[in-house]
Amino acid sequence: MESNEDPIRIKYSLSKISSIFGLPDSNLINKVQDNWPSIIGRDIYMHTRLISIKKSTMYIEVDHSFLIKQIKYLESNIVEKIRDQYPEIKVKNIKVVNNKKFNS
């Protein structure tokens, strides 16, 4: 069976799929990760990692449980920085996951 349609670039397809599932563009996630120390704070960025952003929730992984409370305390500041720098990312809250092994 032949198709007369031109092939679609994978970047376009991934962007479309991401929007269907409420995920931001992967280029935006990369920009956030590149700017992570200034977003999360220079004191703790080495102990944290942005896992994903789904719909309005940002998922952050930490390597020690005490950072969960620290990030929850900073949540409104982090969300505000994301909104200011990346208005197309509609983050409203943060979920923190403890994974002691990620920084090993």
N, C-alpha and C positions, 0 to 999 in steps of 0.2 A: 504494500500500500504506500503510495507516494504522497508526500505533503508539499504543497506549493508555498507554505509559509517559511519565512526566513527563521533561522534559529534565534532564540532569545538568549541574551547574555545572562549568565548565571547570577551576576550581581543584581540585575533587575529582578530576577525570579526570587532570590533570597530576600530582597527588600520587600517584595509583595507578600511573601509568606510571613515575614516578621510582622508586618502590619496586621495581617489576619489574626495572628496570635497575640497581638498587643505588645510586641517586643520592639524596642527602638532599633534603628538602623545600626548595624554592626560597626560602621565607621564612627558613630557617636560613642558607642561603648569604648572603642579604642581611644578616642579623644579624652574621655573621662579617665581611663586608665593612665594615659600619658600625664594627666594633670592630677593624679591621685594624691600626691603628697600635699598639695595646696588645698585640696578639698577635704581630706580626712584629718589632716594635721601632721606636721613633720615629726612630732614625737611618737606617733603610733602607726604611721603608714607602713613601716616595715613588718608590722605584726598583723596587718589586715590585707584583704584582697577582695576586690569587687568580683562577685561570682556572676551576677546577672541583674537585669532589670526586667521585671515582668509586670505589665500593666502599670500600676502606680507604686509598686514595691521594689525597692532596691535590696538585693541580697548581698550581705558582706560576710566574709569568712574571717575569723580571728584565730590566733594561735594560743590564746589563753583566756580563760573564762572571765577574769577581771575586766577584760576589754569590752565585754558585752554591756556592762553597766556604763562604762565610759562612753561608748558609742550611743547608747540610748540617751545619755545625758546631752550629747552633742547633736542628737538627731535633727532638731529643728535648724541648727546652723548648717549641717551638711545638706539637708534638703534645700535650704535657701540658696546655698552656693550652686548646687546643681541647677536649680530653676533659673538663677541669674545667668550662669555661664552657658547653659544648654536649655533654652526655653522649650525646645521641641520634645524634651524628655519630661514627662509629666509625673515625676516622683512625688509621692505624698507621705510615704512612710518607709521605714527600714526594718528589715529582719536580719538578725545576726546569728551566725552559725559558728559554734566552737569546733575547731579541728586542730588539735595539738600537733598533728603530723605535717601540716602544710608547709611550715617554715623549716623543716628538718633537713 
